[in-house]
């Protein structure tokens, strides 16, 4: 069975540009969460989506946005990129909204901002 | 707010050595506690969990006990293998639909 898949795996952008990252959850999983992992740190929560609605948001600026599609896949958008946005962006899925912290993570999209 | 403090790494051990990675937390109420592991080139994977005080989570020879009195969830393994080399993250889940992670501990096991 396919796990959580993310694309692209690596990308390089320059300051001020915009980026879109994509995620496909495990089949049957309806909840998708996004985390940012800066080098040397633990993942930080950005968003959770369930049934196409935002159900949770971490302490990130409005430059970060996301959406979930009817097939439960999701996109994370970051506008006006800053050098500090360079990180590994992780997508995680779970069966339902009331997840207990048991998340299934993808391998991530590594973003470098120059 | 919720937070997790992990033993700083990196940690280097010889094969068959005993492993302890310390983790303490701050949270209101009664969080669920987790250890996630990130092998080189792979995504985070759930290693073990405990949902209430005095619970012991275990998997692949690793164990951790939820100690409410010391707000700790230390990870232990009696005999590590080279294949255990990875980054280990302690995390808690309380509310607001998010996991709160520690900063991670890099473990390298030498043959």
Backbone of each chain as ProteinMPNN parsed JSONL, in Angstrom:
{"seq_chain_A": "XXXXXXXXXXXXXXXXXXXXXXXXXXXXXXXXXXXXXXXXXXXXXXXXXXXXXXXXXXXXXXXXXXXXXXXXXXXXXXXXXXXXXXXXXXXXXXXXXXXXXXXXXXXXXXXXXX", "coords_chain_A": {"N_chain_A": [[0.845, -1.203, 0.0], [0.447, 2.235, -0.779], [2.189, 4.824, 0.855], [2.11, 8.029, 2.464], [2.49, 10.443, 0.033], [4.614, 12.947, -1.295], [5.242, 15.892, -3.197], [7.132, 18.49, -4.846], [10.211, 16.615, -4.239], [12.539, 17.985, -3.749], [13.306, 21.45, -3.958], [14.301, 24.644, -5.198], [14.094, 28.024, -4.51], [13.892, 31.611, -4.914], [14.15, 34.511, -2.8], [11.052, 36.13, -2.13], [9.609, 34.784, -4.044], [6.948, 32.436, -4.808], [5.672, 29.304, -3.589], [4.352, 26.04, -4.141], [3.441, 23.147, -2.536], [2.754, 19.657, -2.624], [0.594, 16.994, -1.533], [-0.362, 13.649, -1.078], [-2.53, 11.733, 0.752], [-2.528, 8.659, 2.686], [-4.499, 6.059, 1.338], [-7.887, 6.261, 2.152], [-7.482, 7.788, 4.373], [-8.605, 10.767, 5.83], [-7.773, 13.091, 6.938], [-5.341, 15.635, 6.801], [-2.219, 16.902, 7.734], [0.175, 19.548, 8.019], [3.614, 20.115, 8.553], [6.503, 22.015, 9.498], [9.934, 21.526, 9.31], [12.738, 22.759, 10.406], [16.249, 22.677, 9.854], [17.912, 20.714, 12.194], [16.023, 21.009, 14.147], [12.891, 20.102, 15.751], [9.83, 19.057, 14.12], [7.39, 21.588, 13.35], [4.052, 22.448, 13.847], [1.861, 23.39, 11.234], [-0.655, 23.415, 9.764], [-3.877, 21.744, 10.001], [-6.091, 19.876, 8.034], [-9.359, 18.755, 7.338], [-11.874, 17.057, 5.707], [-11.876, 19.052, 3.739], [-11.814, 21.408, 5.136], [-10.167, 23.845, 7.172], [-8.909, 22.862, 10.218], [-7.18, 23.279, 12.2], [-4.533, 25.486, 13.145], [-1.21, 26.476, 13.219], [1.345, 28.613, 14.684], [2.018, 30.453, 12.415], [2.757, 32.848, 9.822], [0.409, 34.726, 7.722], [1.293, 34.337, 5.19], [1.5, 31.728, 4.714], [-0.571, 29.23, 3.473], [-3.144, 26.801, 2.872], [-4.894, 24.071, 1.321], [-7.459, 21.582, 0.954], [-8.481, 18.953, -1.102], [-11.371, 17.385, -2.749], [-10.621, 14.691, -3.026], [-9.091, 14.314, -0.854], [-6.407, 14.93, -1.03], [-3.798, 17.42, -0.646], [-2.595, 20.811, -0.722], [0.1, 22.941, 0.085], [0.769, 26.304, 0.289], [3.167, 28.849, 0.043], [3.757, 32.189, 0.192], [5.689, 35.065, -0.925], [8.42, 34.336, -0.249], [10.845, 33.89, 2.326], [14.268, 33.829, 3.492], [14.314, 32.357, 5.817], [12.326, 30.519, 5.482], [13.346, 28.275, 4.459], [13.419, 24.86, 4.704], [12.427, 21.505, 5.684], [9.41, 20.354, 4.578], [6.798, 18.686, 5.892], [4.231, 16.391, 5.296], [1.438, 14.876, 6.788], [-0.807, 12.194, 7.376], [-3.959, 11.066, 8.703], [-6.548, 8.881, 9.91], [-8.945, 10.098, 10.755], [-10.613, 13.112, 11.954], [-10.442, 13.259, 14.697], [-7.821, 12.496, 15.538], [-5.335, 10.758, 17.39], [-2.823, 11.591, 17.717], [-1.333, 9.815, 16.37], [0.247, 9.823, 13.591], [0.885, 9.513, 10.077], [3.637, 10.012, 8.244], [4.895, 11.648, 5.302], [7.873, 11.662, 3.183], [8.706, 14.182, 2.854], [9.147, 17.563, 1.53], [11.882, 19.244, 0.5], [12.699, 22.501, 0.842], [14.632, 25.08, -0.386], [15.532, 28.366, 0.04], [16.938, 30.985, -1.65]], "CA_chain_A": [[0.0, 0.0, 0.0], [1.214, 3.457, -0.86], [2.153, 5.682, 2.023], [1.899, 9.441, 2.15], [3.429, 10.875, -1.002], [4.766, 14.389, -1.389], [6.016, 16.384, -4.335], [8.364, 17.822, -5.254], [11.053, 16.202, -3.118], [13.478, 19.078, -3.515], [13.139, 22.605, -4.833], [15.055, 25.848, -4.857], [13.412, 29.257, -4.879], [14.554, 32.829, -4.452], [13.331, 35.351, -1.92], [9.947, 36.827, -2.767], [8.817, 33.9, -4.9], [5.885, 31.657, -4.193], [5.871, 27.877, -3.787], [3.235, 25.138, -3.839], [3.842, 21.784, -2.222], [1.601, 18.777, -2.767], [0.577, 15.831, -0.656], [-1.445, 12.671, -1.215], [-2.55, 10.93, 1.974], [-2.786, 7.226, 2.576], [-5.86, 5.791, 0.911], [-8.823, 6.11, 3.264], [-7.231, 8.823, 5.379], [-9.323, 11.979, 5.463], [-7.158, 14.248, 7.583], [-3.969, 15.933, 6.396], [-1.557, 17.949, 8.506], [1.455, 20.03, 7.497], [4.618, 20.506, 9.55], [7.764, 22.568, 9.002], [11.081, 21.061, 10.086], [13.985, 23.479, 10.139], [17.411, 21.824, 10.117], [18.348, 20.647, 13.576], [14.899, 21.211, 15.063], [11.746, 19.214, 15.571], [8.757, 19.591, 13.27], [6.461, 22.556, 13.919], [2.734, 22.334, 13.234], [1.406, 24.526, 10.431], [-2.092, 23.303, 9.521], [-4.565, 20.486, 9.81], [-7.298, 19.926, 7.23], [-10.233, 17.588, 7.363], [-13.065, 17.297, 4.885], [-11.655, 20.29, 2.98], [-11.86, 22.584, 5.994], [-9.079, 24.028, 8.117], [-9.357, 22.476, 11.56], [-6.174, 23.705, 13.163], [-3.507, 26.326, 12.553], [-0.114, 26.786, 14.117], [1.774, 30.0, 14.765], [2.706, 30.816, 11.176], [2.146, 34.046, 9.23], [-0.602, 34.542, 6.684], [1.934, 33.944, 3.922], [1.278, 30.286, 4.607], [-1.96, 28.84, 3.302], [-3.28, 25.425, 2.403], [-6.248, 23.648, 1.01], [-7.639, 20.142, 0.777], [-9.363, 18.679, -2.226], [-12.357, 16.315, -2.479], [-9.976, 13.366, -2.923], [-8.321, 14.416, 0.396], [-5.051, 15.444, -1.221], [-3.671, 18.761, -0.096], [-1.516, 21.678, -1.16], [0.574, 23.998, 0.976], [1.306, 27.441, -0.451], [3.889, 29.861, 0.803], [4.002, 33.375, -0.621], [6.725, 36.017, -0.5], [9.373, 33.503, 0.483], [11.968, 34.451, 3.066], [15.347, 32.86, 3.693], [13.951, 31.534, 6.966], [11.355, 29.491, 5.1], [14.1, 27.087, 4.059], [13.089, 23.805, 5.659], [11.753, 20.302, 5.178], [7.977, 20.46, 4.833], [6.273, 17.335, 6.062], [2.796, 16.164, 5.268], [1.062, 13.689, 7.551], [-2.232, 11.887, 7.279], [-4.564, 10.203, 9.709], [-7.851, 8.386, 9.468], [-10.091, 10.952, 11.034], [-10.328, 14.382, 12.598], [-10.095, 13.043, 16.103], [-6.623, 11.665, 15.628], [-4.796, 10.685, 18.748], [-1.399, 11.879, 17.63], [-0.693, 8.806, 15.533], [0.265, 10.354, 12.24], [1.71, 8.836, 9.081], [4.336, 11.097, 7.573], [5.626, 11.486, 4.064], [9.312, 11.897, 3.286], [8.901, 15.621, 2.9], [9.631, 18.394, 0.422], [12.934, 20.109, 1.032], [12.689, 23.808, 0.191], [15.767, 25.974, -0.156], [15.269, 29.725, -0.428], [18.205, 31.696, -1.814]], "C_chain_A": [[0.877, 1.248, 0.0], [1.066, 4.23, 0.434], [1.796, 7.088, 1.615], [2.948, 9.86, 1.12], [3.417, 12.387, -1.11], [5.574, 14.737, -2.634], [6.068, 17.898, -4.3], [9.193, 17.425, -4.034], [12.056, 17.284, -2.753], [13.113, 20.237, -4.443], [13.905, 23.795, -4.277], [14.296, 27.047, -5.383], [14.251, 30.447, -4.418], [13.577, 33.636, -3.599], [12.241, 36.078, -2.703], [9.08, 35.95, -3.661], [7.758, 33.173, -4.086], [6.132, 30.178, -4.489], [4.589, 27.122, -3.422], [3.769, 23.733, -3.65], [2.595, 20.905, -2.194], [1.739, 17.519, -1.931], [-0.614, 14.949, -0.982], [-1.437, 11.774, 0.01], [-2.69, 9.447, 1.67], [-4.253, 7.033, 2.209], [-6.763, 5.54, 2.119], [-8.618, 7.123, 4.376], [-7.848, 10.143, 4.931], [-8.715, 13.247, 6.036], [-5.713, 14.398, 7.127], [-3.441, 17.077, 7.264], [-0.241, 18.307, 7.837], [2.343, 20.475, 8.654], [5.847, 21.066, 8.835], [8.895, 22.081, 9.907], [12.33, 21.796, 9.628], [15.15, 22.598, 10.573], [17.822, 21.898, 11.581], [17.251, 20.85, 14.606], [13.818, 20.171, 14.825], [10.702, 19.849, 14.683], [7.844, 20.531, 14.044], [5.152, 22.496, 13.126], [2.349, 23.592, 12.469], [-0.117, 24.514, 10.309], [-2.566, 21.863, 9.71], [-5.831, 20.744, 9.005], [-8.047, 18.617, 7.331], [-11.494, 17.923, 6.6], [-13.039, 18.692, 4.25], [-11.709, 21.55, 3.832], [-10.645, 22.631, 6.912], [-9.593, 23.754, 9.518], [-8.339, 22.854, 12.628], [-5.113, 24.498, 12.452], [-2.459, 26.629, 13.611], [0.263, 28.252, 14.027], [2.64, 30.362, 13.559], [1.996, 32.02, 10.553], [1.171, 33.707, 8.119], [-0.013, 34.229, 5.317], [1.765, 32.449, 3.659], [-0.225, 30.018, 4.464], [-2.008, 27.417, 2.765], [-4.716, 25.175, 1.991], [-6.266, 22.131, 0.856], [-8.709, 19.922, -0.278], [-10.333, 17.55, -1.907], [-11.745, 14.926, -2.374], [-9.036, 13.301, -1.72], [-6.852, 14.785, 0.2], [-5.008, 16.906, -0.787], [-2.5, 19.496, -0.742], [-1.189, 22.668, -0.057], [1.191, 25.076, 0.103], [2.028, 28.379, 0.5], [4.209, 31.002, -0.149], [5.157, 34.208, -0.065], [7.79, 35.33, 0.338], [10.499, 34.311, 1.116], [13.043, 33.375, 3.219], [14.994, 31.873, 4.807], [12.905, 30.474, 6.68], [12.046, 28.226, 4.605], [13.93, 26.005, 5.111], [12.621, 22.574, 4.909], [10.286, 20.427, 5.554], [7.372, 19.06, 4.783], [4.754, 17.344, 6.01], [2.519, 14.879, 6.044], [-0.433, 13.447, 7.396], [-2.667, 11.013, 8.443], [-5.981, 9.894, 9.27], [-8.954, 9.418, 9.615], [-9.64, 12.254, 11.675], [-9.824, 14.165, 14.016], [-8.878, 12.174, 16.262], [-6.036, 11.783, 17.024], [-3.317, 11.009, 18.779], [-0.649, 10.852, 16.809], [-0.806, 9.241, 14.086], [1.199, 9.529, 11.366], [2.325, 9.928, 8.212], [4.88, 10.674, 6.217], [7.095, 11.798, 4.268], [9.658, 13.382, 3.227], [9.328, 16.246, 1.59], [10.65, 19.352, 1.006], [12.998, 21.386, 0.204], [13.924, 24.59, 0.602], [15.435, 27.321, -0.764], [16.593, 30.488, -0.458], [17.999, 33.199, -1.884]], "O_chain_A": [[1.901, 1.312, 0.679], [-0.009, 4.292, 1.03], [1.24, 7.31, 0.539], [4.145, 9.652, 1.319], [2.369, 13.027, -1.03], [6.456, 13.993, -3.062], [5.151, 18.535, -3.781], [8.902, 17.857, -2.919], [12.38, 17.473, -1.58], [12.668, 20.026, -5.571], [14.12, 23.927, -3.072], [13.902, 27.088, -6.549], [15.191, 30.302, -3.637], [12.361, 33.463, -3.67], [12.48, 36.578, -3.802], [7.956, 36.318, -3.999], [7.688, 33.282, -2.861], [6.727, 29.835, -5.511], [3.85, 27.515, -2.52], [4.469, 23.201, -4.511], [1.519, 21.348, -1.792], [2.842, 17.044, -1.66], [-1.734, 15.433, -1.144], [-0.433, 11.116, 0.283], [-2.938, 9.048, 0.532], [-5.131, 7.744, 2.699], [-6.453, 4.725, 2.988], [-9.489, 7.297, 5.228], [-7.643, 10.584, 3.8], [-9.101, 14.353, 5.657], [-4.959, 13.427, 7.071], [-4.124, 18.076, 7.492], [0.379, 17.477, 7.172], [1.889, 21.119, 9.6], [6.186, 20.652, 7.727], [8.819, 22.212, 11.129], [12.903, 21.482, 8.585], [15.044, 21.858, 11.551], [18.046, 22.975, 12.134], [17.519, 20.862, 15.807], [13.833, 19.455, 13.825], [10.696, 21.069, 14.512], [7.555, 20.316, 15.221], [5.154, 22.495, 11.895], [2.485, 24.708, 12.969], [-0.789, 25.471, 10.696], [-1.797, 20.908, 9.6], [-6.555, 21.707, 9.259], [-7.464, 17.535, 7.399], [-12.11, 18.964, 6.829], [-14.042, 19.405, 4.23], [-11.655, 22.656, 3.294], [-10.155, 21.598, 7.37], [-10.586, 24.338, 9.954], [-8.617, 22.755, 13.823], [-4.809, 24.233, 11.289], [-2.778, 26.991, 14.743], [-0.419, 29.039, 13.371], [3.85, 30.552, 13.685], [0.791, 32.198, 10.729], [1.108, 32.575, 7.639], [-0.745, 33.893, 4.387], [1.877, 31.983, 2.525], [-1.035, 30.522, 5.242], [-1.009, 26.901, 2.262], [-5.62, 25.962, 2.276], [-5.233, 21.493, 0.656], [-9.715, 20.631, -0.325], [-10.154, 16.835, -0.921], [-12.301, 14.064, -1.694], [-8.271, 12.346, -1.579], [-6.125, 14.937, 1.181], [-6.043, 17.542, -0.587], [-1.552, 18.885, -1.236], [-2.072, 23.166, 0.64], [2.045, 24.786, -0.735], [1.564, 28.661, 1.604], [4.857, 30.801, -1.176], [5.545, 34.075, 1.096], [8.028, 35.698, 1.488], [11.025, 35.262, 0.537], [12.772, 32.18, 3.094], [15.342, 30.694, 4.735], [12.625, 29.627, 7.528], [11.388, 27.215, 4.36], [14.259, 26.212, 6.279], [12.442, 22.585, 3.691], [9.958, 20.588, 6.73], [7.433, 18.363, 3.77], [4.093, 18.196, 6.605], [3.28, 13.915, 5.96], [-1.22, 14.389, 7.298], [-1.865, 10.324, 9.073], [-6.539, 10.547, 8.388], [-9.786, 9.594, 8.726], [-8.452, 12.473, 11.909], [-8.886, 14.825, 14.463], [-8.891, 11.217, 17.036], [-6.224, 12.777, 17.726], [-2.636, 10.728, 19.765], [0.55, 11.003, 16.574], [-1.837, 9.044, 13.442], [2.165, 8.932, 11.842], [1.617, 10.671, 7.532], [5.267, 9.525, 6.005], [7.522, 12.151, 5.368], [10.786, 13.775, 3.522], [9.799, 15.572, 0.674], [10.341, 20.16, 1.882], [13.311, 21.352, -0.986], [14.218, 24.74, 1.788], [15.096, 27.411, -1.944], [17.276, 30.622, 0.557], [18.965, 33.949, -2.022]]}, "seq_chain_B": "XXXXXXXXXXXXXXXXXXXXXXXXXXXXXXXXXXXXXXXXXXXXXXXXXXXXXXXXXXXXXXXXXXXXXXXXXXXXXXXXXXXXXXXXXXXXXXXXXXXXXXXXXXXXXXX", "coords_chain_B": {"N_chain_B": [[2.175, 27.044, 27.665], [2.306, 24.003, 25.685], [5.23, 21.968, 25.726], [8.24, 20.214, 24.801], [11.178, 18.797, 25.978], [14.202, 17.544, 24.99], [16.942, 15.29, 25.402], [20.044, 16.474, 24.4], [21.818, 15.783, 21.392], [24.698, 14.922, 19.396], [24.336, 11.346, 19.921], [26.539, 8.725, 20.324], [27.053, 5.328, 20.134], [28.357, 2.046, 20.79], [27.658, -1.035, 19.1], [25.259, -3.137, 20.686], [25.285, -1.777, 23.046], [23.704, -0.091, 25.877], [20.9, 2.037, 25.612], [19.724, 5.236, 26.468], [17.552, 7.875, 26.021], [16.718, 10.95, 27.088], [13.61, 12.541, 27.883], [11.524, 15.173, 28.702], [8.462, 16.824, 29.556], [6.168, 19.602, 29.278], [2.925, 20.35, 29.994], [-0.567, 21.063, 30.066], [-3.064, 19.293, 31.822], [-3.543, 15.925, 30.726], [-1.51, 14.724, 28.596], [-1.062, 12.676, 25.615], [1.788, 10.695, 24.889], [4.623, 10.309, 22.75], [7.131, 8.574, 20.843], [8.792, 9.273, 17.956], [10.582, 8.207, 15.05], [13.16, 8.96, 12.756], [14.559, 7.663, 10.1], [17.508, 7.718, 8.038], [16.896, 9.462, 5.068], [14.215, 8.878, 5.071], [10.695, 9.287, 5.983], [9.179, 10.529, 9.047], [8.433, 8.098, 11.518], [6.1, 6.474, 13.594], [7.241, 5.233, 16.613], [6.682, 4.339, 19.272], [4.085, 4.623, 21.788], [2.295, 6.176, 24.555], [-0.582, 6.583, 26.456], [-1.553, 7.26, 28.945], [-0.795, 7.932, 32.408], [1.805, 5.952, 33.801], [1.626, 4.054, 31.836], [3.353, 1.847, 29.644], [5.013, 2.11, 26.686], [6.052, 0.122, 23.924], [8.207, -1.212, 21.377], [9.935, -2.863, 18.835], [12.021, -3.52, 20.562], [12.509, -1.205, 21.905], [11.585, 0.85, 24.698], [9.41, 2.926, 26.678], [8.293, 4.706, 29.505], [5.478, 6.345, 30.746], [5.752, 8.83, 32.926], [4.124, 10.561, 35.166], [4.638, 11.928, 37.515], [7.207, 12.843, 37.291], [7.065, 14.107, 34.941], [8.039, 12.837, 32.546], [9.329, 10.857, 29.797], [11.227, 8.804, 29.01], [13.289, 7.245, 26.578], [14.35, 3.922, 26.064], [16.64, 1.262, 25.287], [17.815, -1.979, 25.445], [19.918, -3.152, 23.995], [21.501, -1.864, 21.456], [21.461, -1.712, 17.855], [23.267, -1.424, 14.741], [21.442, -0.717, 12.814], [19.658, 0.85, 14.194], [20.445, 3.413, 14.066], [19.543, 6.702, 13.728], [17.35, 9.613, 13.829], [15.715, 10.54, 16.74], [12.604, 11.528, 17.979], [10.846, 12.97, 20.593], [7.444, 13.462, 21.473], [4.375, 15.197, 22.18], [0.801, 15.009, 22.514], [-1.904, 16.941, 23.011], [-4.054, 18.753, 22.657], [-5.761, 20.928, 20.372], [-5.246, 19.697, 18.047], [-2.642, 19.058, 17.224], [0.683, 17.754, 17.09], [3.291, 18.263, 19.39], [6.656, 18.576, 19.133], [9.884, 17.528, 20.374], [13.321, 18.619, 19.986], [14.772, 16.651, 18.798], [17.038, 13.841, 18.734], [20.052, 12.774, 17.585], [21.124, 9.582, 16.876], [23.883, 7.503, 16.584], [25.051, 4.345, 15.857], [27.795, 2.353, 16.201], [29.542, -0.315, 14.565]], "CA_chain_B": [[1.877, 26.207, 26.517], [2.924, 22.686, 25.68], [6.601, 21.909, 25.22], [8.983, 18.968, 25.002], [12.623, 18.991, 26.059], [14.901, 16.295, 24.743], [18.38, 15.187, 25.581], [20.732, 16.915, 23.201], [22.769, 14.836, 20.82], [24.442, 13.55, 18.968], [24.715, 10.239, 20.784], [27.253, 7.676, 19.599], [27.201, 4.127, 20.943], [28.79, 0.816, 20.13], [26.602, -2.045, 18.983], [24.911, -3.888, 21.893], [25.281, -0.905, 24.226], [22.401, 0.314, 26.407], [20.529, 3.372, 25.167], [18.704, 6.056, 27.109], [17.37, 9.238, 25.52], [15.815, 11.593, 28.035], [12.567, 13.428, 27.388], [10.583, 15.706, 29.678], [7.439, 17.624, 28.896], [5.315, 20.54, 30.009], [1.606, 20.385, 29.36], [-1.724, 21.063, 30.955], [-3.854, 18.08, 31.714], [-2.921, 14.62, 30.559], [-1.238, 14.496, 27.178], [-0.509, 11.421, 25.118], [3.212, 10.869, 24.616], [5.065, 9.511, 21.605], [8.453, 8.639, 20.249], [8.862, 9.087, 16.519], [11.945, 7.985, 14.585], [13.393, 9.376, 11.362], [15.73, 7.008, 9.541], [18.081, 8.503, 6.94], [16.185, 9.431, 3.792], [12.827, 8.435, 5.214], [9.821, 10.146, 6.777], [8.988, 10.184, 10.456], [7.597, 6.921, 11.775], [5.767, 6.268, 14.994], [7.978, 4.132, 17.228], [5.86, 3.842, 20.363], [3.252, 5.654, 22.394], [1.64, 5.904, 25.83], [-1.687, 7.529, 26.515], [-1.882, 7.672, 30.306], [0.278, 7.77, 33.385], [2.311, 4.62, 34.115], [1.633, 3.209, 30.643], [4.644, 1.606, 29.008], [4.972, 1.837, 25.258], [7.195, -0.683, 23.505], [8.221, -1.606, 19.971], [11.272, -3.146, 18.278], [13.004, -3.571, 21.632], [12.516, 0.082, 22.592], [10.546, 1.032, 25.697], [9.342, 4.209, 27.37], [7.214, 4.696, 30.485], [4.857, 7.642, 30.993], [5.893, 9.158, 34.352], [3.469, 11.847, 35.383], [5.224, 12.626, 38.662], [8.437, 13.519, 36.843], [6.741, 14.591, 33.573], [9.09, 12.309, 31.686], [9.003, 9.744, 28.892], [12.563, 8.475, 28.529], [13.366, 6.109, 25.649], [15.421, 2.995, 26.418], [16.786, -0.01, 24.582], [18.859, -2.71, 26.142], [21.05, -3.532, 23.15], [21.245, -1.194, 20.179], [22.055, -2.258, 16.638], [23.651, -0.406, 13.752], [20.218, -0.313, 12.12], [18.911, 1.808, 15.026], [20.966, 4.752, 13.805], [18.432, 7.521, 13.246], [17.016, 10.733, 14.713], [14.573, 10.186, 17.563], [11.85, 12.696, 18.428], [9.802, 12.831, 21.593], [6.351, 14.366, 21.115], [3.156, 15.08, 22.969], [-0.458, 15.384, 21.879], [-2.826, 17.295, 24.085], [-5.267, 19.315, 22.069], [-5.471, 21.81, 19.238], [-5.04, 18.86, 16.87], [-1.274, 19.082, 16.763], [1.774, 17.169, 17.856], [4.387, 19.142, 19.775], [7.874, 17.76, 19.093], [11.173, 17.986, 20.855], [14.262, 19.029, 18.934], [15.361, 15.473, 18.174], [18.337, 13.334, 19.19], [20.709, 11.951, 16.572], [21.808, 8.4, 17.41], [24.732, 6.737, 15.679], [25.526, 3.109, 16.462], [28.972, 1.872, 15.479], [29.693, -1.78, 14.649]], "C_chain_B": [[2.576, 24.869, 26.652], [4.345, 22.758, 25.138], [7.233, 20.573, 25.577], [10.466, 19.292, 24.989], [13.309, 17.642, 25.95], [16.365, 16.412, 25.043], [19.065, 15.587, 24.285], [21.678, 15.848, 22.693], [23.99, 15.554, 20.301], [24.915, 12.529, 20.007], [25.363, 9.164, 19.923], [27.487, 6.507, 20.541], [27.777, 2.996, 20.109], [27.622, -0.16, 20.093], [26.497, -2.821, 20.294], [24.981, -3.053, 23.168], [23.843, -0.589, 24.635], [22.137, 1.77, 26.02], [19.503, 3.987, 26.11], [18.71, 7.422, 26.437], [16.314, 9.886, 26.407], [14.827, 12.531, 27.35], [11.708, 13.866, 28.555], [9.61, 16.635, 28.966], [6.783, 18.594, 29.863], [4.0, 20.606, 29.276], [0.538, 20.492, 30.43], [-2.472, 19.746, 30.768], [-3.012, 16.837, 31.517], [-2.683, 14.33, 29.084], [-0.947, 13.033, 26.87], [0.933, 11.692, 24.712], [3.676, 9.875, 23.568], [6.58, 9.598, 21.449], [8.293, 8.331, 18.759], [10.331, 8.938, 16.138], [12.037, 8.359, 13.103], [14.685, 8.738, 10.893], [16.251, 7.831, 8.361], [17.288, 8.343, 5.651], [14.735, 9.0, 3.869], [12.012, 9.449, 6.015], [9.769, 9.699, 8.225], [8.076, 8.973, 10.586], [7.31, 6.848, 13.262], [6.521, 5.053, 15.518], [7.16, 3.507, 18.361], [5.075, 4.993, 20.975], [2.764, 5.199, 23.767], [0.582, 6.977, 26.038], [-2.071, 7.941, 27.925], [-0.748, 7.316, 31.245], [0.524, 6.296, 33.699], [2.202, 3.633, 32.95], [3.061, 3.029, 30.165], [4.402, 1.314, 27.542], [6.201, 1.031, 24.881], [7.047, -1.085, 22.05], [9.668, -1.815, 19.558], [12.345, -3.144, 19.353], [13.147, -2.27, 22.391], [11.354, 0.133, 23.585], [10.577, 2.457, 26.229], [8.133, 4.169, 28.287], [6.769, 6.126, 30.769], [4.892, 7.895, 32.505], [5.318, 10.541, 34.596], [4.153, 12.625, 36.496], [6.5, 13.365, 38.294], [8.264, 14.142, 35.459], [7.801, 14.146, 32.58], [8.594, 11.127, 30.864], [10.313, 9.317, 28.227], [12.544, 7.214, 27.669], [14.566, 5.235, 26.021], [15.428, 1.796, 25.484], [17.984, -0.727, 25.176], [20.092, -3.001, 25.315], [20.813, -2.962, 21.753], [21.991, -1.891, 19.037], [22.411, -1.115, 15.685], [22.416, 0.15, 13.053], [19.338, 0.635, 12.93], [19.396, 3.239, 14.827], [19.898, 5.597, 13.107], [18.323, 8.751, 14.143], [15.725, 10.384, 15.435], [13.928, 11.458, 18.121], [10.821, 12.28, 19.474], [8.703, 13.838, 21.253], [5.177, 14.157, 22.049], [1.961, 15.549, 22.153], [-1.448, 15.656, 22.988], [-4.151, 17.796, 23.519], [-4.842, 20.157, 20.887], [-4.984, 21.019, 18.028], [-3.611, 18.86, 16.356], [-0.354, 18.312, 17.692], [2.779, 18.27, 18.171], [5.63, 18.278, 19.926], [9.007, 18.391, 19.883], [12.105, 18.229, 19.679], [14.976, 17.853, 18.27], [16.73, 15.12, 18.742], [18.892, 12.402, 18.126], [21.456, 10.811, 17.255], [22.613, 7.75, 16.306], [25.247, 5.525, 16.434], [26.647, 2.557, 15.593], [29.116, 0.365, 15.635], [30.891, -2.163, 15.513]], "O_chain_B": [[3.331, 24.629, 27.594], [4.628, 23.513, 24.208], [6.82, 19.898, 26.519], [10.951, 19.981, 24.092], [13.031, 16.72, 26.717], [16.957, 17.487, 24.952], [18.714, 15.104, 23.208], [22.267, 15.1, 23.474], [24.285, 16.673, 20.722], [25.769, 12.813, 20.847], [24.8, 8.744, 18.912], [28.054, 6.675, 21.62], [27.69, 2.998, 18.881], [26.725, -0.119, 20.935], [27.505, -3.124, 20.932], [24.757, -3.575, 24.26], [22.9, -0.785, 23.868], [23.027, 2.618, 26.089], [18.533, 3.336, 26.499], [19.761, 8.049, 26.303], [15.17, 9.434, 26.47], [15.156, 13.215, 26.381], [11.216, 13.033, 29.316], [9.912, 17.165, 27.896], [6.835, 18.431, 31.082], [3.959, 20.883, 28.077], [0.733, 20.057, 31.565], [-2.494, 19.174, 29.678], [-1.917, 16.71, 32.065], [-3.539, 13.765, 28.404], [-0.625, 12.251, 27.765], [1.261, 12.784, 24.247], [3.19, 8.746, 23.503], [7.214, 10.567, 21.867], [7.749, 7.3, 18.361], [11.214, 9.47, 16.809], [11.123, 8.109, 12.317], [15.775, 9.198, 11.235], [15.483, 8.574, 7.75], [17.04, 7.225, 5.199], [14.095, 8.781, 2.841], [12.566, 10.351, 6.642], [10.255, 8.624, 8.578], [7.085, 8.838, 9.868], [8.179, 7.129, 14.088], [6.448, 3.971, 14.936], [6.971, 2.291, 18.401], [5.352, 6.166, 20.723], [2.807, 4.015, 24.102], [0.843, 8.159, 25.813], [-2.842, 8.885, 28.095], [0.132, 6.517, 30.926], [-0.409, 5.506, 33.842], [2.643, 2.49, 33.071], [3.88, 3.942, 30.266], [3.674, 0.384, 27.195], [7.274, 1.229, 25.45], [5.94, -1.274, 21.545], [10.534, -1.012, 19.905], [13.489, -2.791, 19.066], [13.831, -2.223, 23.414], [10.293, -0.449, 23.359], [11.619, 3.113, 26.235], [7.075, 3.665, 27.909], [7.596, 7.008, 31.003], [4.16, 7.263, 33.266], [5.937, 11.556, 34.278], [4.239, 13.851, 36.432], [6.839, 14.382, 38.9], [9.225, 14.647, 34.88], [8.386, 14.96, 31.865], [7.59, 10.491, 31.186], [10.475, 9.459, 27.015], [11.866, 6.239, 27.994], [15.662, 5.742, 26.262], [14.395, 1.372, 24.967], [19.041, -0.129, 25.38], [21.195, -3.089, 25.854], [20.031, -3.503, 20.971], [23.004, -2.56, 19.241], [21.915, 0.004, 15.815], [22.351, 1.338, 12.739], [18.366, 1.172, 12.398], [18.807, 4.174, 15.371], [19.415, 5.243, 12.031], [19.094, 8.916, 15.089], [14.748, 9.978, 14.805], [14.603, 12.336, 18.658], [10.033, 11.358, 19.262], [8.995, 14.943, 20.796], [5.006, 13.086, 22.631], [2.083, 16.363, 21.237], [-1.795, 14.782, 23.783], [-5.223, 17.307, 23.875], [-3.691, 20.101, 20.454], [-4.391, 21.577, 17.105], [-3.392, 18.678, 15.159], [-0.576, 18.229, 18.9], [3.08, 19.108, 17.32], [5.66, 17.359, 20.744], [9.082, 19.609, 20.041], [11.72, 18.065, 18.521], [15.701, 18.037, 17.293], [17.482, 15.994, 19.175], [18.292, 11.376, 17.803], [22.315, 11.043, 18.106], [22.095, 7.478, 15.223], [25.811, 5.656, 17.52], [26.465, 2.326, 14.398], [28.848, -0.179, 16.706], [31.168, -3.348, 15.693]]}, "name": "protein", "num_of_chains": 2, "seq": "XXXXXXXXXXXXXXXXXXXXXXXXXXXXXXXXXXXXXXXXXXXXXXXXXXXXXXXXXXXXXXXXXXXXXXXXXXXXXXXXXXXXXXXXXXXXXXXXXXXXXXXXXXXXXXXXXXXXXXXXXXXXXXXXXXXXXXXXXXXXXXXXXXXXXXXXXXXXXXXXXXXXXXXXXXXXXXXXXXXXXXXXXXXXXXXXXXXXXXXXXXXXXXXXXXXXXXXXXXXXXXXXX"}
